[in-house]
Amino acid sequence: MALWRIRPFTMDDYPAVYALWQEAGPGVRLRPSDAAPEVAKKLERDPDRFLVAEVEGRVVGVIMGAWDGRRGWLHHLAVEAAYRGQGIGAALVREVEERLRAKGCLKVNLLVRAENTAARRLYERLGYEEMPGIIAMGKELAGAQE
Ligand SMILES: CC(C)(COP(=O)(O)OP(=O)(O)OC[C@H]1O[C@@H](n2cnc3c(N)ncnc32)[C@H](O)[C@@H]1OP(=O)(O)O)[C@@H](O)C(=O)NCCC(=O)NCCS
């Protein structure tokens, strides 16, 4: 078991985090919103809810937590393959939850692909429940290149 610790993301972590997302497989779909300038905007908005896990100074896990004033959101959770199964993913989620609770957040939501068994089990173990009858919808804003 590696010794890991969780700390806030900084833009210096961006190359390592982007590589982690790229290697994460279909569970993390990279979008134009993941380009460095967009991630910098995200960091400005949620500086203490965007976290990485590191082992000996190397980033091995990441989660983007968000607070929209009503709900908390979890995005782009990923742990490097060699470090999975050690509780890092669950610890990242719990840490974001703590930080959201401290903000006054009452409920956390996330989107997960139906076939992503590992992630679904992780969230279920942490108390997340499927929301029956809900479908995910989205709209790309005019001028944006999503
Ligand atoms: C999903 C992911 C983040 C889990 O990270 P992790 O550090 O391995 O997870 P943890 O070790 O904290 O596991 C916590 C719980 O999740 C469940 N779990 C994790 N990996 C699992 C797997 N491959 N199969 C089944 N259950 C799994 C287990 O219930 C586990 O608890 P337990 O070990 O006490 O049984 C990791 O597999 C990953 O990076 N996947 C690719 C990216 C991705 O799909 N992200 C999700 C976006 S929604």
The ligand as a MOL file (V3000), in Angstrom:
LIG
                    3D

  0  0  0     0  0            999 V3000
M  V30 BEGIN CTAB
M  V30 COUNTS 48 50 0 0 0
M  V30 BEGIN ATOM
M  V30 1 C -13.5840 4.4050 -10.2160 0
M  V30 2 C -12.1920 4.6260 -9.6390 0
M  V30 3 C -11.9580 6.1230 -9.4410 0
M  V30 4 C -12.0900 3.9050 -8.2790 0
M  V30 5 O -10.8870 4.3110 -7.6390 0
M  V30 6 P -10.2030 3.3900 -6.5090 0
M  V30 7 O -9.1810 4.2220 -5.8350 0
M  V30 8 O -9.7540 2.1110 -7.0990 0
M  V30 9 O -11.4440 3.1020 -5.5390 0
M  V30 10 P -11.3820 2.6500 -4.0120 0
M  V30 11 O -10.1560 1.8020 -3.8000 0
M  V30 12 O -11.5330 3.8300 -3.1440 0
M  V30 13 O -12.6520 1.7180 -3.9180 0
M  V30 14 C -13.7880 2.0780 -3.1690 0
M  V30 15 C -14.9040 1.0690 -3.4320 0
M  V30 16 O -15.2860 1.1210 -4.7930 0
M  V30 17 C -15.6100 -0.1860 -5.2800 0
M  V30 18 N -14.7110 -0.5160 -6.3960 0
M  V30 19 C -13.6080 0.1550 -6.7640 0
M  V30 20 N -13.0600 -0.4400 -7.8560 0
M  V30 21 C -13.8560 -1.4740 -8.1650 0
M  V30 22 C -13.8420 -2.4590 -9.1970 0
M  V30 23 N -12.8820 -2.4720 -10.1570 0
M  V30 24 N -14.8280 -3.3770 -9.2290 0
M  V30 25 C -15.8100 -3.3680 -8.2990 0
M  V30 26 N -15.8790 -2.4640 -7.2770 0
M  V30 27 C -14.9160 -1.5260 -7.2270 0
M  V30 28 C -15.4020 -1.1340 -4.1270 0
M  V30 29 O -16.6470 -1.3310 -3.5100 0
M  V30 30 C -14.4800 -0.3610 -3.2220 0
M  V30 31 O -14.6710 -0.6360 -1.8760 0
M  V30 32 P -14.0630 -1.9700 -1.1780 0
M  V30 33 O -12.6610 -2.0950 -1.6850 0
M  V30 34 O -14.1450 -1.6630 0.2610 0
M  V30 35 O -14.9410 -3.0620 -1.6390 0
M  V30 36 C -11.0920 4.0290 -10.5740 0
M  V30 37 O -11.4500 2.7060 -10.9040 0
M  V30 38 C -10.8880 4.8130 -11.8470 0
M  V30 39 O -10.1000 5.7630 -11.8940 0
M  V30 40 N -11.5970 4.4360 -12.9340 0
M  V30 41 C -11.4620 5.0990 -14.2290 0
M  V30 42 C -12.0900 6.4890 -14.2300 0
M  V30 43 C -13.5650 6.4580 -13.9050 0
M  V30 44 O -14.3000 5.6100 -14.3810 0
M  V30 45 N -14.0020 7.4380 -13.0820 0
M  V30 46 C -15.3690 7.5460 -12.6590 0
M  V30 47 C -16.0270 8.7410 -13.2760 0
M  V30 48 S -17.7610 8.8020 -12.8570 0
M  V30 END ATOM
M  V30 BEGIN BOND
M  V30 1 1 1 2
M  V30 2 1 2 3
M  V30 3 1 2 4
M  V30 4 1 2 36
M  V30 5 1 4 5
M  V30 6 1 5 6
M  V30 7 2 6 7
M  V30 8 1 6 8
M  V30 9 1 6 9
M  V30 10 1 9 10
M  V30 11 2 10 11
M  V30 12 1 10 12
M  V30 13 1 10 13
M  V30 14 1 13 14
M  V30 15 1 14 15
M  V30 16 1 15 16
M  V30 17 1 15 30
M  V30 18 1 16 17
M  V30 19 1 17 18
M  V30 20 1 17 28
M  V30 21 1 18 19
M  V30 22 1 18 27
M  V30 23 2 19 20
M  V30 24 1 20 21
M  V30 25 1 21 22
M  V30 26 2 21 27
M  V30 27 1 22 23
M  V30 28 2 22 24
M  V30 29 1 24 25
M  V30 30 2 25 26
M  V30 31 1 26 27
M  V30 32 1 28 29
M  V30 33 1 28 30
M  V30 34 1 30 31
M  V30 35 1 31 32
M  V30 36 2 32 33
M  V30 37 1 32 34
M  V30 38 1 32 35
M  V30 39 1 36 37
M  V30 40 1 36 38
M  V30 41 2 38 39
M  V30 42 1 38 40
M  V30 43 1 40 41
M  V30 44 1 41 42
M  V30 45 1 42 43
M  V30 46 2 43 44
M  V30 47 1 43 45
M  V30 48 1 45 46
M  V30 49 1 46 47
M  V30 50 1 47 48
M  V30 END BOND
M  V30 END CTAB
M  END
